[in-house]
C-alpha cells in the first residue's frame, strides 16, 4: 500500500463519520435509502479493507517459492498440475467410453437396478471422483502457477529496466502520462473484471454490499495475488518512473473513495467528463440496465468512448444479481471462487471446466438455469442414488464454500 493511502486512513474514518451523521439527520426527516449505514455491513467492509492491506504484505512469502522459473517448489506445483490434468483426462475418456445406457452421464440408477453394484458401475464412480478432484486440482494449479508467473514478470523494476522510451523525468509530461495512462489501464482492467468469471471472483466482493456509502469503498479485494491484469507497470516501458506509477495508483484509488456516496446527487458540468457519485452508483447497480456500465476510475470519458456509459436514471438496486446474504468476510472473499470450483468439479469435459472459469459470469449463471431445468426433467419420478455416491467428490469444494 502506498504512503498516500496510509496517510488517508484518518480521513477515511473522519469522512465516514460525517456521512453517517448526515444520514442520521436525513433519517430523522423520514428519508431512508440503501446508502444508510448498517452495522454488520460496515464492519464487513472495514474488515475487508484491513485484509486488503495485510495480504500484499504476506503474499510474497507464500507465492514466491512456488513461482515458475523462480521458486524452489515451483516444480512440484507444475508437476502436480500436469499429473492432475492427465488423470482427469483419462477419467473423462473412460466415462465417455462407458456411458452407454447412462444418458445423463451421472450413474444415477433406480433402486433395484441390477448393475448398480457391478464392477463397471464401481469403476465409473471411481472415475467420476477422479475427474472431479482432478478437475479442481488442474484448474487451481494452473491458475496459481499462471498468476504467480505473470505477476513476477510484470514487477515495476523489471518493466523499468526494459523501457523502450527514455526516462520522462518528473515533469508535467511524465505526470500526465502516468495519471491518464493509469486511468485508461484501470478502465480496461475493470471491464475485464466484469467480463471474465475468474477475474470477477476477485472483484465481486467489492460489489457484494447491498448498501452504498463511503465504507463500501473500503470493501476491497483481498485476492489480488490470484489476478492477471493488463500491467499498470507497463507504463514504465513508456518512460514513467516506477515511483510515479505507484503514486498514480494512490491518486486514482483516493479519488474513487469519495464517489461511493449517495449524499451527493449530481455535479453539473463535471458529470460530462469525470467519474462522479452519480456515475459510480450506476456501476454498483444490479438492475439490468446498469449491469457492467461505467467502469471508469477518475474519468468517465473512456466509458463514453468505448460504449459502456449509462447515465443514472432512477435509484439503483445495490448488491449482486443473486446476493449471498452473509456478513462473514471470509465467505464474501471466497464465495465466487468456491462456486467456480464447484462448477469445475461438476463438469465432465475440459470445455465446460474452462468455460466455467474463464467465460463471463453471465454464461455460468445461464448454464446453471439450463442445467437445473434439464435435471428437473430427468429426475421426475426418479429416486435419489442409493448410496449417495453422486455427491462424493464435492467435499473438496464444500469445505471452501462453507
C-alpha positions as CSV (number, residue, x, y, z in Angstrom):
1,X,0.0,0.0,0.0
2,X,1.4,3.4,-1.0
3,X,2.1,6.1,1.5
4,X,-0.7,8.4,0.3
5,X,-3.2,5.8,1.2
6,X,-1.7,5.2,4.6
7,X,-1.9,8.9,5.4
8,X,-5.5,8.9,4.2
9,X,-6.8,6.4,6.7
10,X,-7.7,9.0,9.3
11,X,-9.5,11.0,6.6
12,X,-11.4,7.8,5.7
13,X,-12.8,7.4,9.2
14,X,-13.5,11.2,9.6
15,X,-15.5,11.4,6.4
16,X,-17.4,8.2,7.1
17,X,-18.3,9.8,10.4
18,X,-19.5,12.9,8.7
19,X,-21.5,10.9,6.2
20,X,-23.0,8.8,9.0
21,X,-24.2,12.0,10.8
22,X,-25.6,13.3,7.6
23,X,-27.6,10.1,7.0
24,X,-28.8,10.1,10.6
25,X,-30.2,13.6,10.2
26,X,-31.7,12.6,6.9
27,X,-33.4,9.6,8.6
28,X,-34.9,11.8,11.3
29,X,-36.7,13.6,8.4
30,X,-38.1,10.3,7.4
31,X,-35.8,9.7,4.4
32,X,-34.0,6.4,4.3
33,X,-32.1,4.9,1.4
34,X,-29.8,2.0,0.7
35,X,-26.9,4.4,1.3
36,X,-27.6,4.3,5.0
37,X,-25.1,2.6,7.3
38,X,-25.9,-0.9,8.6
39,X,-23.6,-2.0,11.5
40,X,-22.7,-5.5,10.3
41,X,-22.3,-4.4,6.7
42,X,-20.0,-1.6,7.6
43,X,-17.9,-3.9,9.9
44,X,-17.6,-6.4,7.0
45,X,-16.4,-3.6,4.7
46,X,-13.8,-2.3,7.2
47,X,-12.6,-5.8,7.9
48,X,-12.1,-6.5,4.2
49,X,-10.3,-3.2,3.8
50,X,-7.9,-4.4,6.5
51,X,-7.4,-7.7,4.8
52,X,-6.6,-5.9,1.5
53,X,-3.7,-4.2,3.4
54,X,-2.4,-7.3,5.1
55,X,-2.5,-9.8,2.1
56,X,0.1,-7.9,0.0
57,X,2.5,-8.0,2.9
58,X,2.3,-11.8,3.4
59,X,1.6,-12.9,-0.1
60,X,5.2,-12.8,-1.4
61,X,6.3,-15.3,1.3
62,X,3.7,-17.7,0.0
63,X,3.8,-17.1,-3.7
64,X,7.5,-16.6,-4.4
65,X,8.5,-20.1,-3.5
66,X,6.0,-21.6,-6.0
67,X,6.6,-19.1,-8.8
68,X,7.6,-20.9,-12.0
69,X,11.1,-20.0,-13.1
70,X,11.9,-18.7,-9.7
71,X,10.6,-20.6,-6.7
72,X,12.2,-23.7,-5.3
73,X,8.9,-25.5,-5.0
74,X,7.5,-24.5,-8.4
75,X,8.4,-27.8,-10.0
76,X,6.1,-29.6,-7.5
77,X,3.2,-27.3,-8.3
78,X,3.7,-27.7,-12.1
79,X,4.3,-31.5,-11.8
80,X,1.2,-31.9,-9.6
81,X,-0.9,-29.8,-12.0
82,X,0.3,-31.8,-15.1
83,X,-0.5,-35.1,-13.2
84,X,-3.9,-33.9,-12.3
85,X,-4.6,-32.9,-15.9
86,X,-3.5,-36.3,-17.1
87,X,-5.6,-38.2,-14.5
88,X,-8.6,-36.1,-15.2
89,X,-8.3,-36.6,-19.0
90,X,-8.0,-40.3,-18.6
91,X,-11.1,-40.4,-16.3
92,X,-13.1,-38.3,-18.7
93,X,-12.2,-40.7,-21.6
94,X,-13.2,-43.7,-19.6
95,X,-16.5,-42.2,-18.6
96,X,-17.3,-41.3,-22.2
97,X,-16.3,-44.8,-23.4
98,X,-18.5,-46.5,-20.8
99,X,-21.5,-44.1,-20.9
100,X,-23.9,-46.5,-22.8
101,X,-27.2,-46.6,-21.1
102,X,-26.4,-43.6,-18.9
103,X,-27.9,-40.7,-20.9
104,X,-27.3,-38.0,-18.2
105,X,-23.8,-39.3,-17.5
106,X,-24.2,-39.3,-13.8
107,X,-24.6,-43.0,-12.8
108,X,-28.0,-42.3,-11.2
109,X,-29.6,-45.7,-11.1
110,X,-33.1,-46.6,-9.9
111,X,-33.4,-48.6,-6.8
112,X,-33.3,-52.2,-7.7
113,X,-31.2,-51.8,-10.9
114,X,-29.3,-55.0,-11.2
115,X,-26.0,-53.3,-12.3
116,X,-25.8,-50.7,-9.5
117,X,-23.2,-52.7,-7.7
118,X,-21.5,-54.1,-10.7
119,X,-17.7,-53.7,-11.2
120,X,-18.4,-51.4,-14.2
121,X,-20.6,-49.1,-12.0
122,X,-18.0,-49.1,-9.3
123,X,-15.3,-48.2,-11.8
124,X,-17.4,-45.4,-13.2
125,X,-18.0,-44.0,-9.7
126,X,-14.2,-44.0,-9.0
127,X,-13.5,-42.4,-12.4
128,X,-16.1,-39.7,-11.7
129,X,-14.4,-38.9,-8.3
130,X,-11.0,-38.7,-10.0
131,X,-12.4,-36.4,-12.7
132,X,-14.0,-34.1,-10.0
133,X,-11.0,-33.9,-7.7
134,X,-8.6,-33.8,-10.7
135,X,-10.5,-31.1,-12.5
136,X,-10.4,-28.9,-9.4
137,X,-6.7,-29.6,-8.9
138,X,-5.9,-29.0,-12.6
139,X,-7.7,-25.6,-12.7
140,X,-6.5,-24.4,-9.3
141,X,-2.9,-25.4,-10.0
142,X,-2.9,-23.9,-13.5
143,X,-4.3,-20.6,-12.2
144,X,-1.9,-20.3,-9.3
145,X,1.1,-21.1,-11.5
146,X,0.0,-18.7,-14.2
147,X,-0.8,-15.8,-11.9
148,X,2.4,-16.2,-9.9
149,X,4.5,-16.3,-13.1
150,X,2.7,-13.3,-14.6
151,X,2.9,-11.1,-11.6
152,X,6.6,-11.8,-11.2
153,X,7.2,-10.9,-14.9
154,X,5.4,-7.5,-14.6
155,X,7.2,-6.3,-11.5
156,X,7.8,-2.5,-11.8
157,X,11.6,-2.6,-11.7
158,X,11.7,-5.3,-14.4
159,X,9.5,-3.1,-16.7
160,X,11.6,-0.1,-16.0
161,X,14.8,-1.9,-17.0
162,X,13.1,-2.9,-20.2
163,X,11.7,0.5,-21.1
164,X,11.5,1.4,-24.8
165,X,11.1,5.2,-24.2
166,X,13.7,7.2,-22.4
167,X,13.1,8.4,-18.9
168,X,10.4,11.1,-18.9
169,X,11.6,12.6,-15.7
170,X,9.2,14.0,-13.1
171,X,7.7,16.9,-15.0
172,X,4.3,17.7,-16.5
173,X,4.6,15.2,-19.4
174,X,5.6,12.3,-17.0
175,X,2.8,13.0,-14.6
176,X,0.2,13.3,-17.5
177,X,1.3,10.0,-19.0
178,X,1.3,8.4,-15.5
179,X,-2.1,9.6,-14.4
180,X,-4.0,9.3,-17.7
181,X,-2.3,6.1,-18.5
182,X,-3.2,4.5,-15.2
183,X,-6.8,5.6,-15.6
184,X,-7.0,4.1,-19.1
185,X,-5.5,0.8,-17.9
186,X,-7.8,0.8,-14.9
187,X,-10.8,1.1,-17.3
188,X,-9.5,-1.8,-19.4
189,X,-8.9,-4.0,-16.4
190,X,-12.1,-3.0,-14.6
191,X,-14.0,-4.0,-17.7
192,X,-12.2,-7.4,-17.8
193,X,-13.0,-8.0,-14.2
194,X,-16.7,-7.8,-15.1
195,X,-16.4,-9.9,-18.3
196,X,-14.3,-12.9,-17.2
197,X,-15.6,-15.0,-14.3
198,X,-12.1,-15.8,-12.9
199,X,-11.4,-12.0,-12.7
200,X,-14.9,-11.3,-11.4
201,X,-14.2,-13.7,-8.5
202,X,-11.6,-11.2,-7.3
203,X,-13.8,-8.1,-7.9
204,X,-17.3,-9.4,-6.9
205,X,-16.5,-8.8,-3.2
206,X,-16.5,-5.1,-3.8
207,X,-20.0,-5.3,-5.3
208,X,-21.3,-7.6,-2.6
209,X,-22.7,-4.9,-0.3
210,X,-26.4,-4.0,-0.6
211,X,-25.6,-0.6,0.8
212,X,-23.8,2.3,-0.9
213,X,-21.7,4.6,1.3
214,X,-18.1,5.5,1.9
215,X,-17.5,2.3,3.8
216,X,-18.3,0.4,0.7
217,X,-15.2,2.0,-1.0
218,X,-13.0,0.1,1.5
219,X,-14.6,-3.3,0.7
220,X,-11.6,-4.1,-1.5
221,X,-10.3,-7.4,-2.9
222,X,-8.0,-9.5,-0.8
223,X,-7.1,-11.9,-3.6
224,X,-5.0,-9.7,-5.9
225,X,-2.2,-12.3,-6.0
226,X,-4.6,-14.5,-7.9
227,X,-5.2,-11.8,-10.5
228,X,-3.9,-11.4,-14.1
229,X,-4.2,-7.8,-15.3
230,X,-3.0,-5.7,-18.2
231,X,0.0,-4.4,-16.2
232,X,0.0,-0.9,-14.9
233,X,3.7,-1.2,-14.5
234,X,3.7,-1.3,-18.4
235,X,3.7,2.5,-18.1
236,X,7.3,2.2,-17.1
237,X,8.0,0.8,-20.6
238,X,7.0,4.3,-21.8
239,X,9.5,6.0,-19.6
240,X,7.3,6.6,-16.5
241,X,9.3,6.1,-13.3
242,X,8.0,3.3,-11.1
243,X,7.5,5.7,-8.2
244,X,5.3,7.9,-10.4
245,X,3.3,4.8,-11.4
246,X,2.8,3.9,-7.7
247,X,1.8,7.4,-6.8
248,X,-0.7,7.5,-9.7
249,X,-2.2,4.3,-8.3
250,X,-2.7,6.0,-4.9
251,X,-4.2,9.1,-6.5
252,X,-6.6,7.0,-8.5
253,X,-7.8,5.0,-5.5
254,X,-8.1,8.1,-3.3
255,X,-10.3,9.7,-6.0
256,X,-12.5,6.6,-6.2
257,X,-13.2,6.7,-2.4
258,X,-15.4,9.8,-2.4
259,X,-17.6,8.6,-5.3
260,X,-19.1,5.9,-3.1
261,X,-21.8,8.1,-1.6
262,X,-25.5,8.9,-2.3
263,X,-25.3,12.1,-0.3
264,X,-24.1,13.9,-3.5
265,X,-26.6,13.8,-6.3
266,X,-25.1,15.5,-9.4
267,X,-22.1,17.8,-10.0
268,X,-23.1,19.8,-13.1
269,X,-20.6,20.0,-15.9
270,X,-18.3,17.5,-14.1
271,X,-20.8,14.8,-15.0
272,X,-19.7,15.1,-18.6
273,X,-16.1,14.0,-18.2
274,X,-15.4,12.9,-14.6
275,X,-16.4,9.8,-12.7
276,X,-18.9,11.1,-10.1
277,X,-21.0,9.6,-7.4
278,X,-24.0,9.5,-9.8
279,X,-22.0,7.6,-12.4
280,X,-20.5,5.2,-9.9
281,X,-23.9,4.5,-8.3
282,X,-24.8,3.1,-11.7
283,X,-21.8,0.9,-11.7
284,X,-22.9,-0.7,-8.4
285,X,-26.4,-1.2,-9.5
286,X,-27.7,-4.8,-10.1
287,X,-30.6,-3.6,-12.3
288,X,-30.4,-5.0,-15.8
289,X,-29.9,-1.5,-17.4
290,X,-27.0,-0.8,-15.0
291,X,-25.0,-4.1,-15.1
292,X,-21.4,-3.7,-16.4
293,X,-21.7,0.0,-17.0
294,X,-19.5,3.0,-16.0
295,X,-16.1,1.3,-15.4
296,X,-14.1,4.5,-15.2
297,X,-11.8,5.4,-12.3
298,X,-11.3,9.1,-12.3
299,X,-12.7,9.9,-15.7
300,X,-15.9,8.8,-17.4
301,X,-14.6,9.7,-20.9
302,X,-13.3,6.1,-21.6
303,X,-16.8,4.8,-21.0
304,X,-18.2,7.3,-23.4
305,X,-15.6,6.5,-26.0
306,X,-16.0,2.7,-25.7
307,X,-19.8,2.4,-25.3
308,X,-20.1,1.4,-21.7
309,X,-21.6,4.7,-20.3
310,X,-25.1,4.9,-18.8
311,X,-26.5,7.9,-17.0
312,X,-28.2,7.4,-13.7
313,X,-32.0,7.2,-14.2
314,X,-33.7,6.2,-11.0
315,X,-32.1,4.8,-7.8
316,X,-30.0,1.7,-8.4
317,X,-30.6,-1.6,-6.5
318,X,-27.2,-2.2,-4.9
319,X,-25.6,-5.6,-4.5
320,X,-25.4,-8.7,-6.7
321,X,-28.0,-10.1,-9.0
322,X,-28.0,-13.0,-6.5
323,X,-26.9,-11.8,-3.1
324,X,-25.0,-14.1,-0.8
325,X,-26.8,-13.0,2.4
326,X,-23.8,-13.1,4.7
327,X,-21.6,-10.6,6.6
328,X,-18.8,-13.2,7.1
329,X,-15.7,-11.5,5.4
330,X,-14.1,-14.8,4.5
331,X,-17.3,-16.0,2.9
332,X,-17.6,-12.7,1.0
333,X,-14.0,-13.1,-0.2
334,X,-14.2,-16.7,-1.3
335,X,-17.8,-17.4,-2.3
336,X,-17.3,-16.9,-6.1
337,X,-14.1,-18.9,-6.1
338,X,-15.9,-21.7,-4.3
339,X,-18.7,-21.6,-6.8
340,X,-16.2,-21.8,-9.7
341,X,-14.6,-24.8,-8.1
342,X,-18.0,-26.4,-7.5
343,X,-18.9,-25.9,-11.2
344,X,-15.5,-27.3,-12.3
345,X,-16.0,-30.3,-10.0
346,X,-19.4,-31.0,-11.6
347,X,-18.1,-30.7,-15.2
348,X,-17.3,-33.8,-17.2
349,X,-15.2,-32.2,-20.0
350,X,-12.5,-29.6,-20.4
351,X,-14.6,-27.2,-22.4
352,X,-17.0,-26.8,-19.5
353,X,-14.3,-26.6,-16.9
354,X,-12.5,-23.8,-18.8
355,X,-15.8,-22.1,-19.6
356,X,-17.0,-22.0,-16.0
357,X,-13.6,-20.5,-15.1
358,X,-12.8,-18.0,-17.8
359,X,-16.0,-17.1,-19.7
360,X,-18.3,-14.4,-18.4
361,X,-20.2,-14.8,-15.1
362,X,-23.4,-14.4,-17.1
363,X,-22.6,-17.5,-19.1
364,X,-22.2,-19.6,-15.9
365,X,-25.4,-18.3,-14.4
366,X,-27.4,-19.1,-17.6
367,X,-25.8,-22.5,-17.7
368,X,-26.9,-23.2,-14.1
369,X,-30.5,-22.3,-15.0
370,X,-30.5,-24.5,-18.1
371,X,-28.9,-27.4,-16.2
372,X,-31.4,-27.1,-13.3
373,X,-34.3,-27.3,-15.8
374,X,-32.7,-30.3,-17.5
375,X,-32.1,-32.2,-14.3
376,X,-35.7,-31.4,-13.2
377,X,-37.0,-33.0,-16.3
378,X,-34.7,-36.0,-15.9
379,X,-35.5,-36.6,-12.2
380,X,-39.2,-36.6,-12.5
381,X,-40.2,-39.8,-10.8
382,X,-36.6,-40.8,-10.2
383,X,-35.4,-41.5,-6.6
384,X,-32.0,-40.4,-5.2
385,X,-28.9,-42.5,-5.6
386,X,-28.9,-45.5,-3.3
387,X,-25.5,-44.7,-1.6
388,X,-25.2,-41.0,-2.2
389,X,-22.2,-41.6,-4.4
390,X,-23.2,-38.8,-6.7
391,X,-22.2,-36.3,-4.1
392,X,-18.8,-37.8,-3.4
393,X,-16.1,-35.5,-4.8
394,X,-17.8,-32.3,-3.9
395,X,-16.2,-32.4,-0.5
396,X,-13.1,-30.7,-1.9
397,X,-15.1,-27.6,-2.6
398,X,-17.8,-27.8,0.0
399,X,-15.2,-27.0,2.7
400,X,-14.3,-23.8,0.8
401,X,-17.9,-22.9,0.3
402,X,-18.8,-23.2,3.9
